[in-house]
């Protein structure tokens, strides 16, 4: 390992050292929690001078943050090569909405990957539509058709990798190159892998968005989002967030910093357990398809192996010839898996899902599947023992077929 600065450090090291550059760094390990809505100036001259700058690290007013939030933003920026800065938001959805509002205006066209997170779709069909932005869904796996979706009003492309629920991996570098050639901004929801497993800006995107609620928080006790970008778009993100009044609490920022320090080891453990469970599910007669790009032989695995340096505990599977009642019996019988919408915490979760209502361009069931292969279940694998989780799944399969 080369010496000589933080840029030479591995990401796992940057998780520990990031955001610890303030005056406190020589005295305490963790940045203090600065709870302050009002920042004071020594005199009128300093007050007027403060208006002239808009940077993290400069006191102004609580809505622009203070050392606790600045430390978190700095640490996240250091994880995203090519980023000039990171803006924090009160939730992952807030990060998506505000980032899109930073690059779009009335009359523009937004292209949305058809396998994007449902709230992302709702943003396009809801608030952005009301503000005069037209949306078009596209299949991110069809590179040949992608270029034809653009028009002279297309200003942005919203990507997600892998796709929500169904876990398709798309060729982000190729999609981003086409978008750039067409003069469009590319944004990627990178919550699944985080910057530890996929560096969105290095792979060609202009803005990388992460729901810090998930892996960064890691303990299912905070809501937060972030968007990182190069100099041009970082300034637009910051200005838009401030105009929308977005701010995160210092207490939540402190919790996110705490989670960030252990994120690498948690992701490795969750990924290893998820792969063990995915392999076990592949052998089950009750399972038609395992949707896990980390699994060799799975659709998208080659792209995942090419572009990703890590994964996480989130994947899905589809039941073989069962109906919703059977699926619910399985999920209800689970004892170690909670039933809930989030993921990325220390605990395992299971969620039944139906894709048909949230797809416009990508068929479900997928091409080559049987018509009955539609009952999906998403698993978020936590830090429990993988063997115990497999035993729990095994008894739940038995309960499913006893109904």
DRENLUMPA-23250 format. One line per 4 residues: their letters; for each residue x, y, z of N, C-alpha, C. Coordinates in steps of 0.1 Angstrom, whole numbers. Example, Ala and Ser with C-alpha at 12.3 -4.5 7.8 and 13.67 -1.06 7.14 Angstrom:
# DRENLUMPA-23250
AS = 132,-57,78,123,-45,78,132,-33,78 ~ 128,-22,71,137,-11,71,129,0,79 $
***
This chain:
# DRENLUMPA-23250
XXXX = 8,-12,0,0,0,0,9,12,0 ~ 6,21,-9,14,34,-10,11,42,2 ~ 21,50,6,19,59,17,17,73,12 ~ 12,82,21,13,96,17,0,103,16 $
XXXX = -11,98,21,-24,105,21,-36,96,21 ~ -47,103,25,-60,95,26,-64,88,13 ~ -61,95,1,-65,89,-11,-58,76,-14 ~ -47,72,-7,-41,60,-9,-46,49,0 $
XXXX = -55,52,9,-61,43,18,-72,35,12 ~ -73,22,16,-84,14,12,-97,19,17 ~ -108,16,10,-121,21,15,-124,17,30 ~ -120,5,34,-123,1,48,-116,10,58 $
XXXX = -104,15,54,-97,24,63,-104,38,63 ~ -108,42,51,-115,55,50,-128,55,58 ~ -135,43,59,-147,43,68,-144,46,82 ~ -132,43,87,-128,46,100,-123,60,102 $
XXXX = -115,65,92,-108,78,94,-116,89,88 ~ -126,87,80,-133,98,73,-141,106,83 ~ -141,119,80,-149,129,88,-143,132,101 ~ -130,129,103,-124,131,116,-113,141,115 $
XXXX = -116,152,107,-105,162,104,-108,175,112 ~ -118,176,120,-121,189,127,-111,191,139 ~ -113,202,146,-105,206,157,-105,195,168 ~ -116,188,168,-118,178,179,-110,165,177 $
XXXX = -104,163,165,-98,151,161,-87,146,169 ~ -80,156,175,-68,152,183,-72,149,198 ~ -85,150,201,-89,148,215,-100,137,217 ~ -109,135,207,-119,125,208,-120,117,195 $
XXXX = -125,105,196,-126,96,184,-138,101,176 ~ -149,103,183,-162,106,175,-164,121,175 ~ -169,126,164,-172,140,164,-183,143,174 ~ -183,154,181,-193,157,191,-207,160,184 $
XXXX = -217,158,191,-231,161,186,-234,176,188 ~ -233,184,178,-236,198,179,-251,201,176 ~ -258,203,187,-272,207,185,-273,222,186 ~ -276,228,174,-276,242,174,-284,247,162 $
XXXX = -295,254,164,-302,261,153,-296,274,150 ~ -290,281,160,-285,294,159,-270,294,160 ~ -263,300,150,-248,302,150,-246,317,153 ~ -237,319,162,-234,333,166,-222,339,159 $
XXXX = -222,352,157,-211,359,151,-206,370,161 ~ -193,372,161,-187,382,170,-191,396,168 ~ -194,400,155,-198,413,152,-205,414,139 ~ -210,426,135,-217,427,122,-209,424,110 $
XXXX = -196,428,111,-187,425,100,-186,411,97 ~ -185,402,107,-184,388,106,-197,382,100 ~ -208,388,105,-221,384,100,-222,386,85 ~ -218,397,81,-219,400,66,-209,392,58 $
XXXX = -198,389,64,-188,381,57,-193,367,55 ~ -200,362,66,-205,348,65,-215,345,54 ~ -222,355,50,-232,353,39,-225,351,26 ~ -212,354,24,-205,354,12,-200,339,8 $
XXXX = -200,330,18,-196,317,15,-207,307,18 ~ -207,296,12,-217,285,14,-209,272,13 ~ -202,269,24,-194,257,24,-196,249,37 ~ -195,236,37,-194,229,50,-181,234,57 $
XXXX = -182,234,70,-171,239,78,-172,254,81 ~ -181,261,76,-183,275,79,-197,277,86 ~ -196,282,98,-209,284,105,-217,295,98 ~ -230,293,98,-239,303,92,-253,302,100 $
XXXX = -259,291,98,-272,289,105,-274,274,105 ~ -282,269,114,-283,254,116,-288,247,104 ~ -296,253,96,-300,246,84,-289,242,74 ~ -278,249,75,-266,245,67,-257,235,74 $
XXXX = -261,230,86,-254,220,93,-244,226,103 ~ -237,217,109,-227,221,119,-217,209,119 ~ -207,209,128,-196,199,127,-201,184,126 ~ -212,181,133,-216,166,132,-220,163,118 $
XXXX = -229,171,112,-233,168,98,-222,170,88 ~ -213,179,90,-202,181,81,-193,169,81 ~ -191,164,93,-182,152,94,-187,140,86 ~ -201,138,87,-207,127,80,-206,129,65 $
XXXX = -209,142,60,-208,145,46,-194,143,41 ~ -184,147,49,-170,146,45,-166,131,44 ~ -170,123,53,-167,109,53,-173,102,41 ~ -185,105,37,-192,100,26,-185,104,13 $
XXXX = -181,117,12,-174,122,0,-161,114,-2 ~ -154,111,9,-141,104,7,-143,90,2 ~ -155,84,4,-158,71,-1,-161,70,-16 ~ -164,82,-22,-169,83,-36,-159,90,-44 $
XXXX = -150,82,-51,-140,88,-59,-146,97,-70 ~ -141,109,-71,-146,119,-81,-156,128,-75 ~ -160,126,-63,-170,135,-57,-163,148,-51 ~ -170,159,-54,-165,172,-48,-172,174,-34 $
XXXX = -183,168,-32,-191,170,-20,-203,161,-19 ~ -209,160,-7,-221,152,-5,-231,161,3 ~ -243,159,-2,-255,166,5,-263,156,12 ~ -267,159,25,-275,150,33,-290,154,32 $
XXXX = -298,144,33,-313,146,33,-320,139,44 ~ -332,142,47,-339,136,58,-344,122,55 ~ -343,117,43,-346,103,40,-340,100,26 ~ -340,87,23,-335,83,9,-344,89,-2 $
XXXX = -357,88,0,-366,94,-10,-364,109,-11 ~ -362,116,0,-359,130,-1,-347,133,-10 ~ -337,124,-9,-324,125,-17,-328,123,-32 ~ -336,114,-35,-340,111,-49,-348,123,-54 $
XXXX = -358,127,-47,-366,138,-52,-358,151,-54 ~ -350,155,-44,-342,167,-45,-332,166,-55 ~ -325,155,-57,-315,154,-68,-322,155,-81 ~ -333,149,-83,-340,151,-96,-345,165,-98 $
XXXX = -349,172,-88,-354,186,-89,-342,195,-92 ~ -330,191,-88,-318,199,-90,-314,199,-105 ~ -318,189,-112,-313,188,-126,-325,190,-136 ~ -337,190,-132,-348,191,-141,-356,204,-139 $
XXXX = -363,208,-150,-372,219,-150,-384,216,-158 ~ -394,224,-157,-407,222,-164,-404,221,-179 ~ -410,211,-186,-408,208,-200,-397,198,-203 ~ -389,194,-193,-379,184,-195,-385,170,-195 $
XXXX = -378,161,-201,-381,147,-200,-372,139,-192 ~ -377,131,-183,-369,122,-174,-371,108,-178 ~ -360,100,-181,-361,86,-183,-358,79,-170 ~ -367,69,-167,-366,62,-155,-365,47,-158 $
XXXX = -355,40,-152,-353,26,-154,-366,19,-149 ~ -371,9,-156,-384,3,-153,-383,-5,-140 ~ -371,-9,-136,-370,-16,-123,-365,-8,-112 ~ -368,5,-112,-364,14,-102,-373,12,-90 $
XXXX = -368,17,-78,-375,17,-65,-389,24,-67 ~ -399,17,-61,-413,22,-64,-415,37,-60 ~ -409,42,-49,-411,57,-46,-404,65,-57 ~ -393,60,-63,-387,68,-74,-397,69,-86 $
XXXX = -404,58,-89,-414,58,-99,-426,68,-95 ~ -429,68,-83,-440,76,-78,-436,91,-79 ~ -423,94,-77,-418,107,-78,-420,112,-92 ~ -416,104,-102,-418,108,-116,-432,110,-120 $
XXXX = -441,101,-115,-455,101,-118,-463,111,-110 ~ -457,116,-99,-464,125,-90,-459,139,-90 ~ -450,143,-81,-446,156,-79,-439,162,-92 ~ -430,154,-98,-424,159,-110,-433,162,-122 $
XXXX = -443,153,-123,-453,155,-133,-461,167,-131 ~ -464,170,-118,-472,182,-114,-464,194,-117 ~ -451,193,-117,-442,205,-120,-439,206,-135 ~ -445,197,-143,-443,198,-158,-432,190,-163 $
XXXX = -427,180,-156,-416,171,-161,-423,159,-166 ~ -420,155,-179,-425,143,-185,-416,131,-181 ~ -422,120,-179,-414,108,-176,-416,97,-186 ~ -406,89,-188,-407,77,-197,-399,66,-191 $
XXXX = -406,54,-189,-399,43,-184,-392,35,-195 ~ -381,29,-192,-373,22,-202,-367,9,-196 ~ -364,-1,-204,-358,-13,-200,-343,-11,-199 ~ -337,-11,-188,-322,-8,-187,-314,-19,-192 $
XXXX = -320,-31,-195,-312,-42,-200,-311,-42,-215 ~ -319,-33,-221,-319,-33,-236,-311,-21,-241 ~ -298,-23,-242,-289,-12,-246,-292,-7,-260 ~ -296,-16,-269,-299,-12,-283,-311,-3,-284 $
XXXX = -321,-5,-275,-332,4,-276,-331,17,-268 ~ -321,17,-259,-320,28,-250,-318,42,-257 ~ -309,42,-267,-307,55,-274,-319,60,-280 ~ -328,52,-285,-340,56,-292,-350,62,-283 $
XXXX = -349,61,-270,-358,66,-260,-357,81,-258 ~ -345,86,-262,-342,101,-260,-349,109,-270 ~ -352,122,-266,-356,132,-275,-349,145,-271 ~ -351,155,-278,-344,168,-276,-347,174,-263 $
XXXX = -357,169,-256,-360,175,-243,-356,166,-231 ~ -349,155,-234,-345,146,-224,-333,152,-216 ~ -334,154,-203,-324,160,-195,-318,151,-185 ~ -324,140,-181,-319,132,-170,-323,117,-172 $
XXXX = -315,108,-167,-318,94,-167,-316,89,-153 ~ -326,83,-147,-326,77,-134,-324,62,-134 ~ -312,58,-128,-308,44,-129,-308,38,-115 ~ -309,25,-114,-307,18,-101,-300,4,-104 $
XXXX = -291,1,-95,-283,-11,-98,-279,-18,-85 ~ -284,-31,-84,-293,-38,-92,-307,-33,-91 ~ -316,-38,-99,-330,-32,-99,-337,-36,-86 ~ -347,-28,-82,-354,-30,-70,-363,-43,-72 $
XXXX = -363,-51,-61,-371,-63,-60,-366,-74,-69 ~ -364,-72,-82,-361,-82,-91,-346,-84,-94 ~ -338,-75,-90,-323,-76,-89,-316,-77,-102 ~ -321,-72,-113,-314,-72,-125,-302,-62,-124 $
XXXX = -290,-66,-130,-279,-58,-131,-278,-52,-145 ~ -277,-39,-146,-276,-33,-159,-262,-28,-161 ~ -258,-25,-174,-245,-20,-177,-244,-5,-175 ~ -242,-1,-163,-242,13,-159,-232,21,-168 $
XXXX = -219,17,-170,-210,25,-178,-215,27,-192 ~ -221,17,-198,-226,19,-212,-238,28,-212 ~ -248,26,-202,-259,35,-202,-255,50,-199 ~ -245,52,-190,-241,65,-187,-234,72,-199 $
XXXX = -226,64,-207,-220,69,-219,-230,74,-229 ~ -241,66,-231,-251,70,-240,-258,83,-235 ~ -261,83,-222,-268,95,-217,-259,107,-219 ~ -246,106,-216,-237,117,-218,-237,122,-232 $
XXXX = -236,112,-241,-236,116,-256,-249,123,-260 ~ -259,120,-253,-272,127,-256,-274,140,-248 ~ -264,143,-240,-265,156,-232,-274,155,-220 ~ -276,142,-215,-284,140,-203,-276,137,-191 $
XXXX = -281,141,-179,-275,138,-166,-279,124,-162 ~ -269,116,-157,-272,103,-152,-271,103,-137 ~ -282,97,-131,-282,96,-116,-284,81,-113 ~ -278,76,-103,-279,62,-99,-282,61,-84 $
XXXX = -293,53,-82,-296,49,-68,-286,37,-64 ~ -276,40,-56,-266,31,-53,-267,25,-39 ~ -279,24,-34,-281,20,-20,-277,6,-18 ~ -280,-3,-27,-278,-18,-25,-263,-20,-22 $
XXXX = -254,-15,-30,-240,-19,-28,-232,-8,-20 ~ -237,4,-19,-230,16,-14,-217,18,-22 ~ -211,29,-19,-198,32,-26,-187,22,-23 ~ -189,14,-12,-179,3,-9,-180,-8,-20 $
XXXX = -191,-10,-26,-193,-21,-35,-194,-17,-50 ~ -198,-4,-52,-199,2,-65,-197,17,-65 ~ -188,21,-72,-185,36,-72,-192,42,-84 ~ -203,48,-81,-212,53,-92,-206,64,-101 $
XXXX = -198,73,-95,-192,84,-103,-181,78,-112 ~ -173,69,-107,-162,63,-114,-168,55,-126 ~ -180,50,-125,-186,42,-135,-194,50,-145 ~ -193,64,-144,-198,72,-154,-210,81,-150 $
XXXX = -216,78,-139,-228,86,-135,-224,100,-130 ~ -233,109,-131,-230,123,-126,-234,125,-111 ~ -244,117,-106,-248,119,-93,-251,105,-87 ~ -245,102,-75,-247,89,-69,-255,91,-56 $
XXXX = -267,84,-55,-276,86,-44,-276,74,-35 ~ -277,76,-22,-277,64,-13,-287,67,-2 ~ -295,57,2,-304,58,13,-296,54,25 ~ -291,63,33,-283,60,45,-291,53,56 $
XXXX = -304,53,54,-313,45,63,-308,31,64 ~ -303,26,52,-300,12,51,-287,8,57 ~ -277,5,49,-264,0,54,-256,10,62 ~ -256,22,58,-248,32,66,-253,33,80 $
XXXX = -266,35,82,-272,35,95,-270,21,102 ~ -275,11,95,-272,-3,99,-279,-8,111 ~ -286,0,118,-292,-4,131,-307,-2,131 ~ -313,2,120,-328,3,119,-333,14,128 $
XXXX = -325,25,130,-330,35,140,-328,49,135 ~ -327,51,121,-326,64,116,-331,65,102 ~ -335,76,97,-339,79,83,-330,90,78 ~ -324,87,66,-315,97,60,-311,93,46 $
XXXX = -308,102,38,-303,100,24,-291,109,21 ~ -284,106,10,-273,114,6,-271,113,-9 ~ -266,124,-15,-262,125,-29,-249,131,-30 ~ -240,124,-38,-226,128,-40,-224,131,-55 $
XXXX = -216,141,-58,-214,145,-72,-201,153,-73 ~ -197,155,-86,-186,163,-89,-190,178,-87 ~ -180,187,-89,-182,201,-85,-195,207,-91 ~ -197,205,-104,-209,212,-110,-222,208,-103 $
XXXX = -224,195,-103,-237,191,-98,-238,191,-83 ~ -227,190,-76,-227,192,-61,-233,205,-58 ~ -228,216,-65,-233,229,-62,-248,230,-64 ~ -253,224,-75,-267,224,-77,-275,217,-67 $
XXXX = -270,205,-63,-276,197,-52,-277,205,-39 ~ -266,211,-36,-266,219,-23,-276,230,-23 ~ -276,238,-34,-285,249,-35,-299,245,-35 ~ -303,234,-42,-316,229,-42,-321,224,-29 $
XXXX = -312,217,-22,-315,212,-9,-318,223,1 ~ -310,233,0,-312,245,9,-325,252,6 ~ -328,254,-7,-341,260,-11,-353,252,-6 ~ -351,239,-6,-362,230,-1,-363,229,14 $
XXXX = -353,235,21,-352,235,35,-348,221,41 ~ -341,213,33,-337,200,38,-326,201,49 ~ -327,194,59,-316,194,69,-318,181,77 ~ -307,175,82,-308,163,90,-303,167,104 $
XXXX = -309,160,114,-305,163,128,-291,158,131 ~ -284,166,140,-271,162,144,-271,148,151 ~ -281,145,158,-282,132,165,-282,121,155 ~ -291,122,144,-291,112,134,-278,111,126 $
XXXX = -272,123,124,-259,123,117,-248,115,125 ~ -249,117,139,-240,109,147,-242,94,147 ~ -255,90,146,-258,76,145,-253,71,131 ~ -255,78,121,-250,74,108,-235,73,108 $
XXXX = -228,82,114,-213,81,115,-209,68,123 ~ -217,65,133,-214,53,141,-216,41,132 ~ -227,40,124,-229,29,116,-218,28,105 ~ -214,39,100,-204,39,89,-191,32,93 $
XXXX = -187,34,105,-175,28,110,-174,13,108 ~ -186,6,110,-186,-8,110,-193,-14,97 ~ -196,-5,88,-203,-10,76,-196,-20,68 ~ -183,-19,67,-175,-29,59,-176,-43,64 $
XXXX = -174,-45,77,-175,-58,83,-189,-63,83 ~ -199,-55,85,-213,-59,84,-217,-64,70 ~ -213,-56,60,-216,-60,46,-210,-73,42 ~ -197,-75,47,-190,-88,43,-198,-100,50 $
XXXX = -202,-98,62,-209,-109,69,-222,-112,63 ~ -230,-101,60,-243,-102,54,-242,-108,40 ~ -232,-104,32,-230,-110,19,-227,-125,19 ~ -218,-129,28,-214,-143,29,-226,-151,33 $
XXXX = -234,-146,42,-246,-153,47,-257,-154,36 ~ -258,-143,28,-268,-143,17,-264,-153,7 ~ -252,-154,3,-247,-163,-7,-250,-178,-2 ~ -247,-180,11,-250,-194,16,-265,-197,15 $
XXXX = -273,-188,19,-287,-190,19,-293,-191,4 ~ -287,-183,-5,-291,-183,-19,-288,-196,-25 ~ -276,-202,-22,-272,-215,-27,-282,-226,-22 ~ -286,-225,-9,-295,-234,-3,-308,-233,-10 $
XXXX = -313,-221,-13,-326,-219,-19,-326,-225,-33 ~ -315,-224,-40,-314,-230,-54,-317,-244,-54 ~ -315,-251,-43,-317,-266,-43,-331,-270,-39 ~ -339,-260,-35,-352,-263,-30,-362,-265,-41 $
XXXX = -370,-276,-40,-381,-278,-50,-391,-267,-50 ~ -393,-261,-39,-404,-251,-38,-400,-237,-45 ~ -387,-236,-49,-382,-224,-54,-380,-225,-69 ~ -386,-216,-77,-384,-216,-91,-372,-208,-96 $
XXXX = -369,-197,-89,-358,-188,-94,-353,-181,-81 ~ -339,-180,-81,-333,-172,-71,-327,-160,-78 ~ -331,-148,-73,-327,-136,-80,-316,-129,-71 ~ -304,-133,-74,-292,-129,-66,-280,-127,-75 $
XXXX = -277,-115,-80,-266,-113,-89,-253,-117,-84 ~ -251,-118,-71,-238,-123,-66,-236,-138,-68 ~ -247,-145,-71,-246,-160,-72,-242,-164,-86 ~ -230,-171,-87,-225,-175,-101,-236,-182,-108 $
XXXX = -237,-179,-121,-247,-185,-130,-260,-177,-130 ~ -263,-168,-121,-275,-161,-121,-275,-150,-131 ~ -286,-146,-137,-287,-135,-146,-280,-122,-141 ~ -271,-116,-148,-265,-104,-144,-252,-106,-136 $
XXXX = -249,-119,-133,-237,-121,-125,-224,-116,-132 ~ -223,-118,-145,-210,-114,-152,-208,-99,-151 ~ -219,-91,-152,-218,-76,-150,-215,-73,-136 ~ -221,-80,-127,-218,-78,-113,-204,-80,-110 $
XXXX = -198,-91,-115,-184,-95,-112,-175,-84,-119 ~ -179,-79,-130,-171,-69,-137,-171,-56,-130 ~ -182,-51,-125,-183,-37,-120,-184,-35,-105 ~ -187,-46,-98,-189,-45,-83,-177,-50,-76 $
XXXX = -174,-45,-65,-163,-50,-56,-169,-56,-43 ~ -182,-55,-42,-189,-61,-30,-204,-61,-32 ~ -211,-68,-23,-225,-69,-24,-232,-66,-10 ~ -243,-72,-8,-250,-71,5,-259,-82,7 $
XXXX = -267,-82,17,-276,-93,21,-289,-93,15 ~ -292,-84,5,-305,-83,-1,-306,-90,-14 ~ -316,-100,-15,-319,-107,-27,-333,-112,-27 ~ -338,-118,-38,-351,-123,-38,-352,-137,-44 $
XXXX = -363,-143,-42,-366,-156,-49,-380,-157,-52 ~ -383,-166,-62,-397,-168,-67,-401,-182,-64 ~ -413,-184,-59,-418,-197,-56,-423,-205,-68 ~ -421,-218,-67,-425,-226,-78,-440,-230,-77 $
XXXX = -448,-225,-86,-462,-229,-87,-471,-227,-75 ~ -467,-217,-66,-475,-214,-55,-483,-201,-56 ~ -494,-200,-49,-502,-188,-50,-499,-179,-38 ~ -506,-168,-37,-503,-158,-27,-506,-163,-13 $
XXXX = -516,-172,-12,-520,-177,1,-508,-186,7 ~ -502,-194,-2,-491,-202,2,-479,-193,5 ~ -477,-183,-2,-466,-174,1,-467,-167,14 ~ -480,-163,17,-482,-157,30,-480,-167,42 $
XXXX = -484,-180,39,-482,-190,50,-467,-191,53 ~ -459,-191,42,-444,-192,44,-439,-180,52 ~ -442,-168,47,-437,-156,54,-442,-155,68 ~ -455,-158,71,-460,-157,84,-454,-167,94 $
XXXX = -449,-179,88,-443,-189,97,-428,-186,101 ~ -422,-177,94,-408,-173,98,-407,-168,112 ~ -397,-172,119,-396,-168,133,-384,-158,135 ~ -373,-160,127,-361,-151,128,-362,-140,119 $
XXXX = -370,-140,108,-372,-130,99,-384,-121,103 ~ -382,-108,104,-393,-99,106,-399,-96,93 ~ -411,-91,93,-418,-87,81,-419,-71,81 ~ -412,-66,71,-410,-51,71,-405,-46,57 $
XXXX = -406,-33,55,-403,-28,42,-388,-24,41 ~ -381,-21,51,-368,-17,50,-358,-28,49 ~ -345,-25,49,-335,-36,48,-322,-29,51 ~ -311,-37,52,-298,-32,55,-295,-30,70 $
XXXX = -304,-34,79,-301,-34,93,-294,-46,97 ~ -293,-47,111,-286,-59,116,-295,-71,116 ~ -308,-69,114,-318,-80,116,-323,-84,102 ~ -327,-97,101,-332,-102,88,-347,-99,87 $
XXXX = -350,-97,74,-364,-93,71,-369,-101,59 ~ -382,-103,58,-388,-110,46,-400,-101,41 ~ -401,-100,28,-412,-92,23,-418,-98,10 ~ -431,-102,10,-437,-107,-2,-438,-95,-12 $
XXXX = -436,-98,-25,-438,-87,-34,-444,-92,-47 ~ -451,-83,-54,-457,-85,-67,-453,-74,-76 ~ -447,-78,-87,-440,-68,-96,-449,-62,-106 ~ -459,-70,-110,-468,-65,-121,-472,-51,-120 $
XXXX = -477,-46,-108,-482,-32,-108,-471,-22,-109 ~ -458,-26,-108,-448,-15,-108,-438,-18,-119 ~ -443,-23,-131,-435,-24,-143,-443,-20,-155 ~ -436,-13,-164,-442,-8,-176,-436,-13,-188 $
XXXX = -423,-17,-187,-416,-21,-199,-409,-35,-198 ~ -407,-39,-186,-400,-52,-184,-411,-63,-180 ~ -412,-73,-187,-423,-83,-185,-420,-91,-172 ~ -431,-94,-165,-431,-103,-153,-444,-112,-154 $
XXXX = -442,-125,-153,-430,-132,-152,-420,-130,-163 ~ -408,-132,-161,-398,-129,-171,-398,-139,-183 ~ -393,-135,-194,-393,-143,-206,-386,-156,-203 ~ -393,-167,-207,-388,-181,-204,-393,-187,-191 $
XXXX = -399,-179,-183,-405,-184,-170,-419,-190,-173 ~ -424,-198,-164,-438,-202,-165,-447,-191,-160 ~ -459,-192,-165,-469,-181,-161,-471,-181,-146 ~ -469,-193,-139,-472,-193,-125,-460,-188,-117 $
XXXX = -449,-185,-123,-437,-181,-116,-438,-165,-113 ~ -446,-162,-104,-448,-148,-101,-448,-144,-87 ~ -449,-153,-78,-449,-150,-63,-435,-148,-58 ~ -431,-136,-56,-418,-133,-51,-417,-130,-36 $
XXXX = -405,-133,-31,-402,-129,-17,-388,-123,-17 ~ -387,-111,-10,-374,-105,-9,-369,-108,5 ~ -356,-112,6,-350,-114,19,-339,-104,21 ~ -339,-98,33,-327,-90,37,-320,-98,48 $
XXXX = -309,-103,45,-301,-111,55,-293,-102,64 ~ -295,-104,77,-288,-97,87,-276,-104,93 ~ -274,-102,105,-262,-107,112,-264,-119,120 ~ -276,-125,119,-278,-138,126,-270,-149,119 $
XXXX = -269,-160,126,-261,-172,121,-269,-177,108 ~ -261,-179,97,-268,-183,85,-275,-196,86 ~ -268,-205,94,-274,-218,96,-288,-218,103 ~ -289,-209,113,-302,-207,120,-312,-201,110 $
XXXX = -308,-192,102,-318,-187,92,-323,-197,82 ~ -314,-206,78,-318,-217,69,-327,-227,76 ~ -325,-230,89,-334,-238,96,-348,-232,97 ~ -348,-219,99,-361,-211,100,-368,-212,86 $
XXXX = -361,-210,75,-367,-211,62,-372,-225,59 ~ -365,-235,64,-369,-248,61,-382,-251,68 ~ -384,-247,81,-396,-250,88,-408,-241,82 ~ -404,-230,76,-415,-221,70,-419,-228,57 $
XXXX = -410,-234,49,-414,-241,37,-424,-252,40 ~ -421,-259,51,-430,-270,56,-443,-265,59 ~ -444,-254,66,-456,-248,70,-464,-243,58 ~ -457,-238,48,-464,-233,36,-472,-244,29 $
XXX = -467,-256,29,-474,-267,22,-483,-275,31 ~ -485,-271,43,-494,-277,52,-508,-270,53 ~ -508,-259,45,-521,-251,45,-532,-257,37 $
***
